[in-house]
Amino acid sequence: MKIVKAELERVAVNKQQYPGENLAEIAFVGRSNVGKSSFINSMVNRTKLARTSGKPGKTRTINFYNINNKFRFVDLPGYGYANVSKKEKDKWGRVIEEYLNTRENLIELVLLVDIRHEPTDQDALMYNWIKHFDFTGLVIATKADKISKSKYQQNIKIIKNKLKINSNNLIIPYSSSKKINKEKIWQIFEDMFINDEEQPS
């Protein structure tokens, strides 16, 4: 995928603030410290497009990124950060839920987990939601450069068992710094866009 344009198109907390539904969207969800911003930056060859923070839980909005005027990446607020009030967590949950329940041009929802750790119960709940709404169930296991390749399969098995995933092929190790499996993930995304275009309207 040749990236000629990648920009933050819109920041939103409710559907009245979303951009139009003229472009297909792939949304990313995961824990606050899983590295969604770093993933997006590395996929589009930018360093500061999606803001990264040393403080988990800082992203409280839905960020829409326009890629090549062809599609959007959508960064959903991270969940699971302990040092946030229950009221704030509930608010984030509503922001995510409204987007997922109302966005007609959302073609895929991708879960990001940290390959080094067993997914949390919240990750499992989110994955159940993803499957319930008939998305593919793709999981990107970030920070793959932090463990040796010899441990990939062992850690993938842990993720597969916790999330009750049918196939190892749905779990892709990824490293934002080393670009491990970047081309593979782009190919998966491109196939998703092609399949979406072929669906009857």
C-alpha angles and dihedrals in degrees: 000000000000110000113211097158133025120161142151102257102177143357115208144173097182139026093259087068098048119111118247121290093242095111129056114247135211111196128202125210134177147116119319095255100039095103106251094151093048090048093053092046093051094046092055096037095246129126102201107021094105110037115239122203136197087218114076115223097034096119104083099157138068108253118203116203119195111216117196090329083277104094143344137244110213120204110203122202114276119246136205101052107147099205094069127093120253089244091056092046090051090050092052089048091055091048091054095042094051091053094047094046099046109031108105096183095054104118100172141016114202124196119216120204133172108256091213096063139049110258115258127243087257090056089052092050091050092048090051088053091050092053093042090061092048100248117152095258097232114173122196112204104208131203092039090155089067094070133044118263088241088070096050097094094044092052093042088055090054091051092046093052096045094049094036093234117179099217138029086220089074091062114076120186110222139182121196092198098043096033090228109182093357094136091045092055092046089053090052091049093047090052089052091054091047091050091048092052090052093054114104111252 
